[in-house]
């Protein structure tokens, strides 16, 4: 039996009364389900005693508006509309309850537009930096088919699954990030406090310091400018990377190719991209979005420029009358299993169901890969820390042997 966790929650019931408390469940999705079964709409859920398991930002996996906030928003919106609550009433409650400032502002403006007769999808499209294109396209398809509540429900489920996958990856990377930060702090402390003591002792004993020890001494002397310069360099590189990723598709393509070829993380990033691609395309086709429009949207929502470029080629091929699976075979980024499943879906007329199965498969693969990554990284980080500590000890004690040899020979 799966272990249960304690979650703190804030919710609102069918009468509009707010409640808060704790609930026991296996995970956040299960806790949300428990509350919905009680007739309550979860407004906020957080695991008790998370400690070091809080979210960390990882390049390539974050966004302007947190996916978790969007997932909660979508779930609340879907629950309210499914219960018969009007769009305006639902949006008013969501604006009041949303804590993320950018999302709160966008919801308020969407509500104002909807009150004047603007379609929900059109109002959301004005805030494409907050609401993903996938979400807008699915809402538009839901409006056209008269099933806005079903579209919102599928959006919520998709975002919750995507949030869970990202959470697993972040959890897998939390340990090495903490160890690396601790290692840098330890190196700085040794250079600041320990090296000067040994330097004074070496001067008193005389003799010439070995080159590797002299490097440590020089680093200790120049810490006052090396430290700030390194910090500025790191921040500047991060800002430049973010800017280039936003404005240059070619830069994103080069970076994403490197990500997919990385020795340890490449497989994980590839599986995550396949999961998001399959689920997004399946959802769009399932709610009735035309194939050409779905291909255009899904390429931009996977977060991977390699897949985006491949989707542009697939679009052109489909426009010329070729099957989607045939066009995808020309791109190595799509595994054979994915193209085969899509081909079966095309032949049977159940392509969205096949894509859902592919997404579920890669969800499990990402889960397994994240666990394996955690298990393999821990001993590697122990070795790294041991190497750093051992190397610094050798550097500091190496002059002792030189001095002792000079005394013996003298």
N, C-alpha and C positions, 0 to 999 in steps of 0.2 A: 504493500500500500504506500502511495506517495506521501512524503512528509508534508504536513500543513504549515503554513506561515500565517503570521498575524498582520493584518492590514488595517491602518487607520483610514476612515472614510468620512467624506461629507456628501450628503445626498439630499434629494428633494422628492417628496412623495406626490401622489396624484392630486392632492389638494393644494400643493404649492408650499407645504411646510418643510422647512429645512431640518435635517437631523445629522448627527455625527456620532461616531462610535468606532468599534473595532469588529472585524469579521475574520474568521478562520477559513483559509482556502489554500489549495495547492499552489496557485499562482495568481497574478493580477487579473487575468481574464476570468478565472473561476470565481474570484471574489466579486468581480463586476456582475457575473451571471447570478450569483447568490442574491445580490442586492436587487437586480431586476426581477427575480422571482418573487421578491417581497413586495414588488410594486413601487420600488424606489429607483430613481435615476441617479447613478453615481456621478457626482460633480468632481470629486478628487479622491484618488487612491494612492497611498504610499505605504511601502512595507515598513513595519516597525523594526528599529534597530539595524538599519542598513549599514551604518558605519562607513567602511571603506568601499562599499559596493555602490556608492553614488555614481551617477553618470559622469563620464569624462568625455571631452570632445576629441574626436579623431578625425584628421583630415580626410575628406571624401565621404564621411558618413553623417555629417551634421547639416544644418540648414538655418536659414534666417528665422523661421518659426520652427520650434521643436516638433518633431513628428509625434511625440507623446501627447503634446497639447492638442494637435490636430486630431489624433486618434480619440482622445476623450471628447473633443468637440463633436466629432462625427457620430460617436456612439450616443451621446446625449441627444443630438439632433434627430438621429434615427429613431430613438426610443420615444421622443416627444411626438414626432409626426405619425409614428405607427399607432400611438394611443389616441389619435384624432385631434391633437392640439394643432391650431393653425400655425402657418409659417411665421406670421408676425409675432404671435405670442411666444413661440419657441425661440425665435431670434432674440426677443426682448429678455427672456430668461437667460439665454446663453451669454448675451452681452453683460448681464449683471454678474454672472457667476465666473466668467473666464478671467483668470489671473494674468495670463500673458498679455502684455500691453499691446503689442502689434496685432495680435488676433482680436483682442477686445475692440480696438479701434476699427478694424476691418469689419467685424460683425455688426457694429453699430451703423456703419455706412451702408452695409448690405441691407440691413433692416430698413433704413431710411429710403433706399432705392426701391425695395420691394413694396413699401407702403405707397409709393407713387405709381405702381403698376409695372415696374421693371421685372422681368423674369429673374428668378433666383440665380440661374447659371450666368446670365448677363451681368447681374450685380456682382457676383463672385469673380467674374473674369476681369473686372476692373482692379482686382487686388491679387494679380497673379504671382506677386512676390510672397503672398501669405498662403493662398490656396493653390495646391499643385494642379497642373493641367489635367492630370488624370482625374482628380476630383471634380473639376469643372466639367470635363467631357462626360463623366458618368451622370452628373446632375442634369446636364442638358439632355442626355438620352432618356433619363428617368422622367423628365418633364414631357418629352415628346411621346413617350409610351404610357403616360399616366400612372407611373409607378415610382414616384419620387421617394416614397418611404422605403421601397425595396432597394433602390439605388443607394440611398444613404446607409442602409443596413450593410450592403456589400462593401461600401467604402469603409465603414467602421471596422468590419471584420478584416479587410485587407490591411488597414493601417495598424490594427492591433497585432496582427501577425508580423508585419514589418517591424513594429516597435519591439516585439519579443525577440526577433532575430538580431536586431541591432544591439539589444541589451545583452544578449549572449556573447556577441563579439566584444563589446566593451568590457564585459566582465572578464573575458579571457585576456584582455590587454591591460586590465587594471594592475595586476600584480607586477608585470615587468616595468610599467611606468613608475610605480611607487619605488621599486628597487633601483631603477636608474636615477630617480630624483635623490634617493637616499645616498647612492654612490657619489653623486656630484657634491652633495653636502659634506660627505665624509672626506672627499678629496680636498675640498676648500678648507675644512677644519684642520687637516693635517698640514697643508701648505701654510696656513696662517699661524698655527700654534706649535706644531711639533718640529717642523723643519728648522725654524730659527734656533731652537734649543740645540739640535744636533749641529747646526752650522757653527754656533759659538764653541761647542765642544771640539769640533774639528780644528778650528782656528787655534785653540789653546794647545792642541796636540801637534800641530804643524803638519806639513805634507800637502801634496796636491790632491784635490778631489777627483775621483773618476768622472768621466764625461756625463754619465747618466745621472750621477748624484748632483753634478753642477747644474744640470737642467732643472732638477727639482728646486735647487736653491734660487736659480734665476726666476723660476715661476713664482716662488714665494715672494721675491723682491718686487715683482711687477704685478702682483695680484690686484693692486689698487686700480690699475687701468685695464688689465686683462679681463677681470670679472665683468665690469660694466660694458666693455667693448663686446664681449661674447654675448651678453644679454641683448644689447642693441642689435647685434648681427642676427641673433635668433629671431627677435621680434620683426626686424626688417625683412628677413627671408620669409617669415610666415605671412606678412602683409603682402609682399610681392607675389608669393605663391597664390594667395587668395585672389588678388587682383587679376593675375594672369589666367587663373582658372575661370574667372568670371567673363573675361573679355576675349580670350583667345581659344577657339575650338581646337586649333592645331596643338596648342600647349596641353590642353586636356587630353587630346588623343595620345600624345607622347607619354604623359604621366600614366594614363590608364593602361597603356601597353606595358609599361614597366611594372605596374601593380599586378597585372595578370601573370607576369613572368617571375615574380619574386619567389625565391626558393621555398619559403615556409608559408607566407601569407597569400601567395598568388592563387593557390587552389581555393582558399577560403573566399577571396574576393570574387573569383569566377563563379563559385556556387551561389554566392549571395546575389550576384548580378543575374544569373539564370533564374533564380527563384523570383526575383522582382519582375523580370521580363515576362515570365510565364504567367504569373498571377495577374499582372497588370493587363496583358493582352487578353487573357481569358475573361477578366471582369468586363473590359470594354466590349468585347464581342458578345458576351452574355446579356448585356443590357441593351443591345441593339445598335451600338456605334458602328457605322460603316467601316469596312476593312481598311480602306485607304486612310481614313481619319484615325483609326485605331493604331495603325502602324506609325503614323506621324507622331501621335501622342506618346506611345509607349517607348519610342526611341529616346525621347527626352526625359522620361521619368525613371529610367533604370539607374541614372547616375553614372553611366559608363559611356564615354564617347566612342569606344570601339563598337559597342552594340548600336549606338545611335547612327554611326556611319553605315553599319551593315543594314540597318532598317531602311536607310535612304535608298540603298541598292535594291533591297527587297521590294520597296514601294514601286520603284521603276519597273522591276520585273513583273510584279502583279498587274501593274497598269497595262503592260504589254500582253497580258493573258497567261503568264506562267503561274504554276502553283506556288504558294508561299514556301512550302517545304523544299521544292526544287531550287528556288533562289537562295534559301538559307544554307544549302549544302556547299555553296561556294565560299562560305565564311567559316574559318576554323574556330571562331569564338563559340559557335553553336555545336555542342556535342552531338554525336550521331543519334543518341537516344532521344534528344529533343526533336530533331528533324523527323525521325521515324514516327514518334508519337503524333506530331502535327500532321504528317502524311496520312496516318490512320484516321485522324480526326477529319481531314478533308474528304477522305473517301466515304466515311460513315456519316458525315454531316454533324459530328459532335466535337468540333474543334475546341470549343470553350471548355468542355468537360475534360478533354485530353490535356489541355493546358493547365487546368486545375490539378490534375494528377501529377503532371511534371513539377508544378510548384510545390505540391506536398512532398514529393520525393526530395527536391532540393532543400526544402525546409529541414527535413530530417538530416540531410547531408551536412548542412550548415551547423546544425546542433551537434552532430557527431564531431565535425571538424573543429568546432570551438572547444569542445571538451578535450580533444586530443592535443590541441594547441596549448591549452592551459597545462596539461600534464607534461608536455615536452619542454615548455618554456621555463618552468620552475627549476629543474636541474641546471639548465643553461645559465640562468641568471645567478644561481649559486656559484657556478664556475666562474662567471664574469666577476662577481664580487670577490671571490677568493683570489682570482688573478690580479685584480686591482690592489687588494690589501697585500698580497704576497709580493707583488712588484715594488710597491712603495717601501715595504720592510727591507727588501734586498737593496734597494737604492740607498736607504739610510744607513744600513749596516755594512755595506761594501767597503767604505773607507776604513772601517775598523780593521779589516783584514790587511789592507794596504799599510796602515800605520803600524800594525803589529809586525809585519814583515820588515818594515824599515827599522823598527827597534831591534829585531832579531839580528838583522844584517849589520846594524851599527854596533 
